[in-house]
Structures are given as structure tokens and as C-alpha cells.
Amino acid sequence: MTPLLRRPARKNPANSTVTLIGKPGCHLCDDAEAVIERVCGELGASWEKKDITQDAELHRQYWEQIPVILVDGAQHDFWRVDPARLRKALGG
């Protein structure tokens, strides 16, 4: 098969990390956390949560967009998380 027609190798979700950047008391952050926890649990991906109230640089960079979702350090989404889109980004 020619390189143009070859599909890229499928990503292993277990090698990915999803980062949720938010703050306490944010209902959109709580909603995003529920989606991330469910999708990462299904696919075996790891995830972490970062609080913009504890990090001045994150606050400066993201305060208008929270919750912000990163996949392997690259911004994936903000405000709302689409489970199907997150699954696809993780290779699931």
C-alpha cells in the first residue's frame, strides 16, 4: 500500500494523559470532570486536575476559558467536553 493510503498507527489511550484545568465551585468544571473520569476510565488513560487558583501562570493563561482540557499537554477543548471527541483524541 502506498504511504498516502496507509492509515496512521492507532494511538494507545493508556499512553495519554488528560489534564483538566479549572477551579473549585465551577459547575462546568464539575461537569467536565465527570466526562473525563468516565472516558479515561473506559479507555485506561490517566488524568489529572489542576486548580487555576493555585497557579498564577495557569490563571493568567486560562481564566476566561475554564474548564480547559489538555490531551498530552496540547489544548483539546474548553468550557464543555464532548465525550466522543475526547475518545477520538485518545485513540479510542
C-alpha positions in Angstrom: 0.0 0.0 0.0 1.3 3.5 -0.8 2.1 5.8 2.1 -0.7 8.1 1.1 -3.3 5.4 1.6 -1.8 3.9 4.8 -3.7 4.7 8.0 -1.6 6.2 10.8 -0.9 3.8 13.7 -3.7 3.9 16.3 -2.8 5.7 19.5 -2.8 3.7 22.7 -5.0 5.6 25.2 -3.0 4.2 28.2 -0.1 6.3 27.0 -2.0 9.5 27.1 -2.7 12.0 29.9 -5.8 14.3 30.1 -5.4 17.4 32.2 -8.4 19.3 33.5 -7.7 22.9 34.4 -10.4 24.5 36.5 -11.2 25.9 39.9 -13.3 24.9 42.9 -17.0 25.9 42.7 -17.2 25.9 38.9 -20.2 23.8 37.8 -18.7 23.5 34.2 -15.5 22.1 35.7 -17.5 19.6 37.7 -19.4 18.5 34.5 -16.1 18.3 32.6 -14.5 16.2 35.4 -17.4 13.7 35.2 -16.9 13.2 31.5 -13.1 13.0 31.7 -13.3 10.5 34.6 -15.8 8.3 32.6 -13.9 8.4 29.3 -10.5 7.9 30.8 -11.8 5.1 32.9 -13.2 3.3 29.9 -10.1 3.7 27.8 -7.4 3.3 30.5 -6.0 6.8 30.0 -4.7 8.7 33.0 -5.9 12.2 34.0 -5.1 14.9 36.4 -6.7 18.1 37.7 -5.0 21.5 38.1 -6.5 24.4 40.0 -6.0 27.9 38.5 -6.4 29.5 41.9 -3.2 27.7 43.0 -1.1 28.6 39.9 -0.6 32.2 38.7 0.5 31.2 35.2 -2.4 28.9 34.6 -4.7 31.6 35.9 -3.2 34.2 33.6 -3.4 31.9 30.6 -6.8 30.2 31.1 -9.0 32.2 33.5 -11.6 33.1 30.8 -11.8 29.6 29.3 -12.2 27.2 32.3 -12.6 24.4 32.3 -9.8 23.8 29.8 -8.9 20.3 28.8 -5.5 19.3 27.6 -4.6 16.0 26.0 -0.9 15.2 26.3 -0.2 18.9 27.0 -2.0 20.3 24.0 -5.3 22.2 24.4 -8.1 20.0 23.3 -11.3 21.8 24.5 -12.7 24.4 26.8 -16.0 25.1 28.5 -17.6 21.8 27.5 -16.2 18.3 26.9 -17.6 16.2 24.1 -17.1 12.5 25.1 -16.9 11.2 21.5 -14.4 13.9 20.6 -12.3 13.1 23.7 -12.4 9.4 22.9 -11.2 10.0 19.4 -8.4 12.2 20.6 -7.3 9.5 23.0 -7.3 6.9 20.2 -10.4 5.0 21.5 
